[in-house]
Amino acid sequence: MVSLEELRSRIAEYLRFNKQEVSSLMIAVLATTLIFAFDDGRATFSWGPWIGNFIAVLIIVSISILVKYLIHKITALREGYLAEFKLWWVGIAIALVVGLITSGKIALVLIGGVATTFISRHRLGEFRYGFSYEDNASISMMGIIGTIHLAIIFAVLLHFTHYRIFALALNLNIIIGVLSLLPFPQLDGLQIFWGSRAWYYMIVVAMLLFGVLLLSKSTIGLVFAVILMAIGDIGKYMTSSVK
């Protein structure tokens, strides 16, 4: 891991979404919002409440997707790469068709993943060349870890407010995390699998464990999830070292 000063410099110079990424992310957000807002939970359809629900879901989906891919990009810069979001059109089509057939009862998030390119180093004495599959796995995995963090935040908000929108946000992030781990070339799962089998199995187990704890919507499940995440964050911070 690079120094904080170097990471800040890279963020200032490289952290941005290009035009292609912006348009792709807009498509991903709108498609996912349509899927999750299709069923607003009401017995009878009414345009006013449905539009209000659509806007609320749009905000939640935008936050969840943007945070995930910002984490991908920042992690990539930390490791010395550029990460670019790539839309998976087939996945979007599958999710929309399944959502339409099931009237929103089965909601999938198959929007795509990131492609990384190596940044040439400019400082003397710094390792300059070579794409690392392990670094690529780390970049993909950190986006999923960020999604787990978001899920925990929404679970805490749901616990104290009981608002339906936070339950939806919790479900959304769990679905994003689980489906991102599918071993397809367009998703994070295959990148992690090729980079490190151990990391892949570890993040799959972790994602399923956090999913069970958070979706139980119990106080003890939430407490355990928060404790486990805190232990993981502290452990990662203590074992990290500057390259």
Stockholm file with secondary structure:
# STOCKHOLM 1.0

chainA/1-243         MVSLEELRSRIAEYLRFNKQEVSSLMIAVLATTLIFAFDDGRATFSWGPWIGNFIAVLIIVSISILVKYLIHKITALREGYLAEFKLWWVGIAIALVVGLITSGKIALVLIGGVATTFISRHRLGEFRYGFSYEDNASISMMGIIGTIHLAIIFAVLLHFTHYRIFALALNLNIIIGVLSLLPFPQLDGLQIFWGSRAWYYMIVVAMLLFGVLLLSKSTIGLVFAVILMAIGDIGKYMTSSVK
#=GR chainA/1-243 SS CCCHHHHHHHHHHHCCCCHHHHHHHHHHHHHHHHHHHSCCSCSSCCHHHHHHHHHHHHHHHHHHHHHHHHHHHHHHHHHTEEEEEEECHHHHHHHHHHHHHTTTSSCCCCCEEEEEEECCCCSTTSCCCCCCHHHHHHHHHHHHHHHHHHHHHHHHHHHHHCCHHHHHHHHHHHHHHHHHTSCCTTSHHHHHHHHCHHHHHHHHHHHHHHHHHHHTTCHHHHHHHHHHHHHHHHHHHHHCCCC
#=GC SS_cons         CCCHHHHHHHHHHHCCCCHHHHHHHHHHHHHHHHHHHSCCSCSSCCHHHHHHHHHHHHHHHHHHHHHHHHHHHHHHHHHTEEEEEEECHHHHHHHHHHHHHTTTSSCCCCCEEEEEEECCCCSTTSCCCCCCHHHHHHHHHHHHHHHHHHHHHHHHHHHHHCCHHHHHHHHHHHHHHHHHTSCCTTSHHHHHHHHCHHHHHHHHHHHHHHHHHHHTTCHHHHHHHHHHHHHHHHHHHHHCCCC
//
